[in-house]
Amino acid sequence: MSLSIAFTAPAVAENPAELNDLEIAHVAYSADNIDIKYAHLALALSDNPEVRKFAQTMIRDHEAVNKAALDLLGKLGAQAQDNFLSQTLNKNSEKIITDLAALRGVEFDRAYAANELAYHKAVNELVEHSFIPNIENEEVKALFKQGLEIFKVHEGHAEMMVKKLK
């Protein structure tokens, strides 16, 4: 079974690079919450200590980044804005969660690890090349740069986990 994340734009010409800061913030917040859901599923279904430790790290780090983002939005008196990309991420995650939830044992662990690697690669690419260059507020940009550093480490851990579970 192949699990993947889709960042494909709908037929309408909607471009992630054209989102405003508040829309970008919503995409990031949504992406973090999705990864937290994946991690909770891993904690519920996996007996593998490495997978469980990784999932706990995902929950801790993504919750911390979301808290920092909400704190910054509060400081700026702003609210994140839902948009086509955050909606697409949430919709796609529902199928991935359903597919992952049907698996057990090493089959689940492998699929979870592969999904985490693909997810972090896709989100990191989006953040680094579409979001950070286009964020206007310097505090928001700094938060995204800090988050990207953390999530690149996650990508590396996911890659190691995929290799170990082959």
N, C-alpha and C positions, 0 to 999 in steps of 0.2 A: 504494500500500500504506500502511496506517495502522499505525503502531507506537504503543503507549501503555502506560502503567504502570497497573496496577490495584491500588488500595488498598481494593477492596471487601471488606467483611467477609463471612465465610461465613454460612450460615444461623444458626449459633450466635451469640448476642449477644456477640461479642468486640469490645471497643472499645479502640483504640489509647490513648486517654486513661486507661484503667484499668491499663495496664502498669506494673510496678514499675521502679525505676531500672535494675536489672540486665537486665530484658527490653528496656527502651528502648535500653540500651547495645548489646545484641545486634542490634537492628533497625538502628541507626546503623552499626555495624561491617559488617553485611551489605550495607547500601545503599552504603557506601563501596567494598567489595570488588566489588560489581556494576558500579559506575561504572568501576573500574579495569579490569575485564574488557572493558567497552565500549571503553575507550580503547586497550587493547592490540589489539583488533580493528581499530580505526581506524588504528593505526600499521601494521598488517599489510596493510590494504586500500586506504588512501587515498594518493594522490600529491599532494593539495592541501596546500600548506605551512601554510595557516591552520588547516585541520582537524588536521593533524599536531601543530602547536604547541599547539592546544587540548587534544588528547589527552595530550600530554606534561604539560601543566599539571594535567590531571585526575589523572594517575598520581601526580605529585609531591605535590599538595595532599591527595588522599584518603589516600595512604600516610602522610603526616605526621599527619593527624588520627587515623587508626587507631593510629599509634604512640603518640600522646599519650593516647588512650583506654586502650590496653593498659597504658601506664605508670601511669596513674591507678588503673586497676583493681588492678594489682599493689600499688601503695601502699596501697590500701584493703583489700587482702587479699580481693578479691571476684572473681567470675567471671561474665561475661555469661551470660544465660539465653536459650536458644532459645525461640521462641514462635510463635504462629500468624502474626504479621505478618512476621517474618523468613523464615519458611518460604514464605509467599505471595510475598514479593519474589523470593526465589531461584527459585521455580518459574516465575514470570512472566518472569524474566530469561532463562531458557533459551530460550523461544520467540523473544524479541526478538533474542537473539544469533543464533539459527538464521536468522531472517528477514533480519537485517542481513548475515550472512555470505553470503547468496545474491546480494547486490547488488554492483555494480562502478561505478567512475567517479563521475560527478556524482550518479548515482542513490543510491549508497552515501552520499556526502557529505551530501546533502540529508536522507536518512533518519536518519543518525547525528546530525546537528545538530538535527533535529526531536525525536528521542528524547531527546537531552541536555536540550533546553529543557523538554520535558514532564516528564522525570524530576526535574530540579532544581526545577521549580515544585511538583510533587507532594511531594517530600521536604521542601523548605523549608517548605511549608504545614503539613505534618505536624509538623515539628520546632518551628516557631514557635507553632502553636496547640494542639497536643495534647501534645507532649513537654515543652517548657520550662516551661509553667505547672504541670506535674504532677511534675516531678523534685524529689525531696526533698533529696538531698545537694547542698549548695551548690557543691562543687568540680565535681561532674558537671554541674550546671546552668551553671556558668561555662564549662566546656569546650563544651557545646552552644551557648551564645550565641556563643562565638568561632567555632565551626565554621559556624554559620548565617551569620555575616558573610562568611566566605570563600565559602560556597556560593551566597549571593545574588549575589556578583560573578560566579561561574560561570554563574548563570542569565542575567545580563546579557550575558555573552560569548556564550553559546549563542544568545540572541535576536538578537544582531548577526550571528552566523554564519548563522542561518536566513535573515535578510533578504538577506545578500550572496549566498547560494547559490540564490536564487529564479530 
